[in-house]
């Protein structure tokens, strides 16, 4: 729901970093990086991810300590015709769109 998507409001506040993972692996790595960052970081978790069954390697969370870099986009899928940009749970939808476009010969990069 748009009324519950407050991340854009906070993204316009100087000095704040906004983090929104797209799955369990990113949640752990980004949360550890957010806790250890010297600047204030707001960590948002899309509720839909709690109910999603991650059957791929994306759902496997390493046991050890690791961080994902803050402020750096992750290229989820390489492509050359068009770039699709999203965050949080919307990345799953973008991946599905990219797969559908690939069936029609369109190469999509997903960030």
C-alpha positions, 0 to 999 in steps of 0.5 A: 500500500502506498500509504505504508511506503514511507521510505521515500519521505525519509529518503529526502531527509539529509543525513539519513540512509535508507535500507530495504532488503529484497530477501533474507540474505540481504536482510542480514547483510544490510542489517549488520552493515546498518548497525555498524554504520557511523551515520543514522540508518533506517531499516525497512522490511517489507511485510510481504517478505515474511510470508514469502517462501524463498525456495532458491539460494536467495533464501539461504542465509549464511551463518557467519558474520557478513555485511552488504555495502550500503549505498551501492546498488546490486545488479540482480540480473545482467541485461543490455536492452533496458534497465529495471530499477526497484527496491524491497519486495518489488525486485521479485516482480521485476525479475518476473517481468525480466523473465517474461521480456526475455521470452520475447527477446528483450534483455533486461537488467534488474537493479 
